[in-house]
Amino acid sequence: MGMLDGKTALVTGAGRGIGRGIALAFAREGAKVVVNDLGTGIDGAGTTTGPADDVVAEIRKAGGEALANYGSVVDFAQGTAMVEQAVSAWGRIDIVVNVAGNLRDRMLFNMSEDDWDAVIGVHLKGTFNTMRAASVRMREQRSGRIVNMSSVSALGSPGQPNYAAAKAGIIGLTWSSANALARYHVTCNAVMPSGATRMVDTTPRAREVYEKTGKWPSEVAVGTDRDPENVAPLVVFLASDAAANVNGQVFHARGYRYTLLEQPQAARAIRAGARWDPKDLAKIFPETLGVGLDAPPGIGFGTALEAAPEWKPLGGGRSLWITPRETS
Ligand SMILES: NC(=O)c1ccc[n+]([C@@H]2O[C@H](COP(=O)([O-])OP(=O)(O)OC[C@H]3O[C@@H](n4cnc5c(N)ncnc54)[C@H](O)[C@@H]3O)[C@@H](O)[C@H]2O)c1
């Protein structure tokens, strides 16, 4: 028995990388899948039907059910149509996973308006477009699962202002939707994924690897902890009935490690009896709100965790880490 038997799903950007892994895992667990992919270059240039077709063929070969969709998530009508494709074919839409993505990295001072719009369009508006359509159906059905790909870049990656803003915006959209749709038994969660895909091949670190080894990270990822398919088990779980009570959460998936992020919480506060005088604020700030201010973590988020001393064995090669803040 599969964890998603009888369910229908849309996975956007499912022709390559992380989305492909999710679509294949969904099908293995019994879901019928609309495999959307525009087949674009990393920067959003060009289109081809090959990636979506290949994944559909792979699913069918393994005995699963899938349909290709070549639409762009940027377009409101096409985003609606990909949700409706599942409804027309199979009568309902149980799961939407927003994975489609592009990249136009520039420092803020070098970024063009087009670079900004292109990235916000695919990630943030694209996520809204499919969620908007799915929420109508899921509200009627009184059930549904939405999983959105965010990124650790949302936490302050300096050379990606457009991408960081889009990925942080996706978290806001996820939280808002989680609170709005809970009463209809629809959950909405976000995942900051990771995996050596063509997207990662564009980074300076990947170029260093290529220059040293003659191979791009994506070429040697299969079967290792950098395999983009390692994200899929978490998404299968979030999309399943077993995750009915998991809503409005943000996870980081890296290799074989899944991390739950804390909900933002108040750290320090100061209070006065009337409006603050800025001079008074400047005086009191350093010893009140200003103690131990950290820079945003950026993409370094999570790397320190591997070496943390608090990992406790769970058996079977698995282990658990809990923030010392929770246990103290
Ligand atoms: N790879 C990582 O380490 C990493 C890290 C953080 C976040 N992410 C996010 O995970 C998601 C998948 O990334 P990936 O590394 O697998 O990238 P990828 O480039 O391998 O796959 C993205 C897919 O999205 C498709 N796509 C692009 N624009 C589209 C559009 N308008 N409509 C429909 N499809 C479109 C592309 O054709 C491509 O096949 C992205 O949202 C990315 O931002 C990836």
The ligand as a MOL file (V3000), in Angstrom:
LIG
                    3D

  0  0  0     0  0            999 V3000
M  V30 BEGIN CTAB
M  V30 COUNTS 44 48 0 0 0
M  V30 BEGIN ATOM
M  V30 1 N 18.8570 22.8240 -5.6750 0
M  V30 2 C 18.9420 23.4100 -4.4850 0
M  V30 3 O 19.9070 23.1990 -3.7210 0
M  V30 4 C 17.8570 24.3420 -4.0370 0
M  V30 5 C 18.0590 25.0570 -2.8540 0
M  V30 6 C 17.0530 25.8840 -2.3950 0
M  V30 7 C 15.8690 25.9780 -3.0920 0
M  V30 8 N 15.6850 25.2970 -4.2550 0 CHG=1
M  V30 9 C 14.4030 25.4370 -4.9490 0
M  V30 10 O 13.8960 24.1640 -5.3140 0
M  V30 11 C 13.1880 24.2650 -6.5380 0
M  V30 12 C 13.7460 23.2880 -7.5630 0
M  V30 13 O 15.0860 23.6130 -7.8280 0
M  V30 14 P 16.0500 22.6780 -8.6760 0
M  V30 15 O 17.3920 22.8680 -8.0960 0
M  V30 16 O 15.4670 21.3250 -8.7960 0 CHG=-1
M  V30 17 O 16.0190 23.4520 -10.0720 0
M  V30 18 P 15.9790 22.9310 -11.6040 0
M  V30 19 O 16.3880 24.0730 -12.4380 0
M  V30 20 O 16.6930 21.6370 -11.7330 0
M  V30 21 O 14.4200 22.6510 -11.8210 0
M  V30 22 C 13.4820 23.6910 -11.8800 0
M  V30 23 C 12.4620 23.3550 -12.9580 0
M  V30 24 O 11.4840 24.4060 -12.9960 0
M  V30 25 C 11.1020 24.5930 -14.3500 0
M  V30 26 N 10.5350 25.9290 -14.5210 0
M  V30 27 C 11.1910 27.1180 -14.5270 0
M  V30 28 N 10.3330 28.1220 -14.7440 0
M  V30 29 C 9.0960 27.5630 -14.8650 0
M  V30 30 C 7.8030 28.0980 -15.0760 0
M  V30 31 N 7.6110 29.4160 -15.2370 0
M  V30 32 N 6.7490 27.2420 -15.1190 0
M  V30 33 C 6.9380 25.9020 -14.9800 0
M  V30 34 N 8.1450 25.3480 -14.7990 0
M  V30 35 C 9.2210 26.1690 -14.7360 0
M  V30 36 C 12.3950 24.4110 -15.1270 0
M  V30 37 O 12.1380 24.0930 -16.4870 0
M  V30 38 C 13.0890 23.2980 -14.3650 0
M  V30 39 O 12.8740 22.0160 -14.9520 0
M  V30 40 C 13.2800 25.7250 -6.9690 0
M  V30 41 O 12.1280 26.4220 -6.5100 0
M  V30 42 C 14.5010 26.2080 -6.2400 0
M  V30 43 O 14.4690 27.5920 -6.0530 0
M  V30 44 C 16.6710 24.4820 -4.7440 0
M  V30 END ATOM
M  V30 BEGIN BOND
M  V30 1 1 1 2
M  V30 2 2 2 3
M  V30 3 1 2 4
M  V30 4 1 4 5
M  V30 5 2 4 44
M  V30 6 2 5 6
M  V30 7 1 6 7
M  V30 8 2 7 8
M  V30 9 1 8 9
M  V30 10 1 8 44
M  V30 11 1 9 10
M  V30 12 1 9 42
M  V30 13 1 10 11
M  V30 14 1 11 12
M  V30 15 1 11 40
M  V30 16 1 12 13
M  V30 17 1 13 14
M  V30 18 2 14 15
M  V30 19 1 14 16
M  V30 20 1 14 17
M  V30 21 1 17 18
M  V30 22 2 18 19
M  V30 23 1 18 20
M  V30 24 1 18 21
M  V30 25 1 21 22
M  V30 26 1 22 23
M  V30 27 1 23 24
M  V30 28 1 23 38
M  V30 29 1 24 25
M  V30 30 1 25 26
M  V30 31 1 25 36
M  V30 32 1 26 27
M  V30 33 1 26 35
M  V30 34 2 27 28
M  V30 35 1 28 29
M  V30 36 1 29 30
M  V30 37 2 29 35
M  V30 38 1 30 31
M  V30 39 2 30 32
M  V30 40 1 32 33
M  V30 41 2 33 34
M  V30 42 1 34 35
M  V30 43 1 36 37
M  V30 44 1 36 38
M  V30 45 1 38 39
M  V30 46 1 40 41
M  V30 47 1 40 42
M  V30 48 1 42 43
M  V30 END BOND
M  V30 END CTAB
M  END
